[in-house]
């Protein structure tokens, strides 16, 4: 059975590695074009491209798969490569491009998507982030038979996974990636012997996981401490929740609710306590202790190390442009 694989980030790499380890031939890999990254903004290949090159797999990196769009020549070349690969099925994992009908129908068994949620909850681009941010206690992997809708296809497999109280998007991502890889290999092994059973998605319980916006990254200290804590975990390690400190935007990568402090009269964003355990900050209700932070261009540091570069004291404030980090 020939597998056409389409994916871009590390989540997809785990699945591709498992498919290769299971012995399935992968005559072609689709991944996003190289993107500028790092301080020098040099073009960087995607994790999937790097893995495909390591295994000497054929690659296609179209900017679009629409034959009638701006990058129609890219799409036509990709279509030729996909047809030449003679795929029996296409496995899609966080690819990042929309597959038009011709691409969905090209493999004889269609396209199977590895989606990091229990569909129909959290359709869309950021299901792991949104599950943590909202306070869900479980998530999972859904293998879906793709159609032309946004994550609306029939369910082939679904498996639940608990979300721990201290899970970040990073830690949950790794467990979900491993689960998705094992599930898709099992499904492909079954597909060799015949079609997979399909269950239409229920109409009830649909939610959408919108892509994380830049505005969402900035912490609003007027919100309750538990809400901010969930957002910090949801955005860690990337893109990272951030706040203004001494006029510099700083990432907050880890925090915990400081239950020893009852914030009754302090304005959100005001520093209440600074010590080796962290920086305790007042929120709309309650307080958070910031324990791991990162300056622009720097490495993540425990608060104890981070404080070597900042002279902070109770009464100073974190927040927007009007709150420059100076004593209140």
Secondary structure, DSSP 8 states (H G I E B T S, - for coil): --EEEEE-SHHHHHHHHHHHHTT----EEE----EEETTTTEEE--HHHHHHHHTT--EE--S---TTSTTHHHHHHHHHHHHHHT-SEEEEES--S---HHHHHHSTT-EEEEESS-TTTTEES-HHHHHHHHT-SEEEEEEEE--SSSS-SEEEEEEEEE--TT--HHHHHHHHHHHHHHHHHHHHHHHTTS----B---STT--EE----HHHHB--TTS-HHHHHHHHHHTTTTT-EEEEETTEEEEEEEEEE-TT---SS--TTBEEEEETTEEEEE-SSSEEEEEEEEETTS--EEHHHHGGG----TTBB-BSTT--SSB-
